[in-house]
Amino acid sequence: MAEAKTLDEILEGRFIQRSLQEYAKDVNAAQVKYMDAHHFSNDGWRSGRKFEVNDNNLLYSQMLKHRFVDMKFISAGMEKHKKKVHPVYNKIIYGHYNNLIRELKYGFVDAVKEDLRKLEE
């Protein structure tokens, strides 16, 4: 049988969901900004990504070419070839990830709880 959630647990869940949505929005904006600045003109670079927030989970889907342009080296058999790096994945994802961790760890304070309670009313 499912237990009834307390008000604080509900507010905490909303806070986590809001933080994940902001994280997804920030990552998306940073990736689009980088792609625009470096002339990624094909719309497939932007449309192949997807951010979904469900409960306390964030699902990020990307195309393989996003990871490919982020790589420094290409291996062909036994040889490695250095190539131009476009940090559209690792640098952006993990740079914002540290902010998300900090927000989730220290951001759920009484002022935020009051804001979430006001939204409920």
C-alpha positions as CSV (number, residue, x, y, z in Angstrom):
1,M,0.0,0.0,0.0
2,A,1.3,3.4,-0.9
3,E,2.1,5.8,1.9
4,A,0.6,9.2,1.9
5,K,3.3,11.9,1.3
6,T,3.7,14.7,3.7
7,L,3.6,18.3,2.5
8,D,7.4,18.6,2.8
9,E,8.0,15.5,0.7
10,I,5.6,16.9,-2.0
11,L,7.4,20.3,-1.9
12,E,10.8,18.5,-2.1
13,G,9.6,16.6,-5.2
14,R,8.4,19.8,-6.9
15,F,11.7,21.5,-6.1
16,I,13.7,18.6,-7.6
17,Q,11.5,18.6,-10.7
18,R,11.8,22.4,-11.1
19,S,15.6,22.1,-10.7
20,L,15.8,19.4,-13.3
21,Q,13.7,21.5,-15.7
22,E,16.0,24.5,-15.2
23,Y,19.0,22.3,-15.8
24,A,17.6,20.9,-19.0
25,K,16.7,24.4,-20.2
26,D,20.2,25.7,-19.3
27,V,22.0,22.8,-21.1
28,N,19.8,23.2,-24.2
29,A,20.5,27.0,-24.3
30,A,24.3,26.5,-23.9
31,Q,24.4,23.8,-26.6
32,V,22.3,25.9,-29.1
33,K,24.5,28.9,-28.3
34,Y,27.7,26.9,-29.0
35,M,26.2,25.4,-32.2
36,D,25.1,28.9,-33.5
37,A,28.4,30.5,-32.7
38,H,30.3,27.7,-34.6
39,H,28.0,27.6,-37.6
40,F,26.3,24.2,-37.1
41,S,23.8,25.2,-39.8
42,N,21.9,21.9,-40.3
43,D,18.8,21.8,-38.1
44,G,19.5,18.1,-37.4
45,W,22.0,19.2,-34.8
46,R,19.3,20.8,-32.7
47,S,16.3,18.6,-33.4
48,G,18.0,15.3,-32.5
49,R,18.2,16.1,-28.8
50,K,15.5,15.5,-26.3
51,F,15.1,16.5,-22.6
52,E,12.3,14.8,-20.5
53,V,11.7,15.4,-16.8
54,N,9.5,12.8,-15.2
55,D,9.0,12.9,-11.4
56,N,12.6,13.0,-10.1
57,N,14.3,11.8,-13.3
58,L,15.8,13.6,-16.2
59,L,16.2,11.7,-19.5
60,Y,18.5,13.3,-22.0
61,S,18.6,11.7,-25.5
62,Q,21.1,12.8,-28.1
63,M,22.4,11.7,-31.5
64,L,25.7,9.9,-31.9
65,K,27.1,12.7,-34.0
66,H,26.9,15.0,-30.9
67,R,29.4,12.6,-29.1
68,F,31.5,12.3,-32.3
69,V,32.2,16.0,-32.7
70,D,33.1,16.1,-29.0
71,M,35.9,13.5,-29.4
72,K,39.5,14.6,-29.7
73,F,40.8,11.6,-31.6
74,I,39.4,9.2,-34.2
75,S,40.8,5.7,-34.3
76,A,41.2,4.0,-37.7
77,G,42.6,0.6,-37.1
78,M,45.8,1.0,-35.1
79,E,46.2,4.7,-35.9
80,K,44.8,7.6,-34.0
81,H,44.0,10.8,-35.9
82,K,43.6,14.1,-34.1
83,K,40.6,16.2,-35.2
84,K,38.8,19.5,-34.4
85,V,36.9,19.3,-31.1
86,H,33.5,20.9,-30.7
87,P,32.5,20.5,-27.0
88,V,28.8,20.3,-27.4
89,Y,28.4,17.5,-24.9
90,N,30.8,16.7,-22.1
91,K,31.9,20.3,-21.2
92,I,28.4,21.6,-21.3
93,I,26.7,18.7,-19.6
94,Y,29.2,18.3,-16.7
95,G,29.7,22.0,-16.3
96,H,26.0,22.5,-15.6
97,Y,25.8,19.2,-13.7
98,N,28.0,20.7,-10.9
99,N,25.5,23.6,-10.6
100,L,22.6,21.1,-10.4
101,I,24.3,19.1,-7.6
102,R,24.9,22.3,-5.7
103,E,21.3,23.4,-6.2
104,L,19.9,20.1,-5.0
105,K,22.2,19.9,-2.1
106,Y,21.9,23.4,-0.7
107,G,19.0,25.0,-2.5
108,F,16.0,23.5,-0.7
109,V,15.8,26.2,2.0
110,D,12.9,27.7,3.9
111,A,12.5,30.5,1.4
112,V,12.1,28.1,-1.5
113,K,9.6,26.0,0.6
114,E,7.5,29.1,1.1
115,D,7.6,30.0,-2.6
116,L,6.4,26.4,-3.5
117,R,3.7,26.6,-0.9
118,K,2.5,29.9,-2.4
119,L,2.3,28.3,-5.8
120,E,0.2,25.5,-4.3
121,E,-2.4,27.9,-3.0
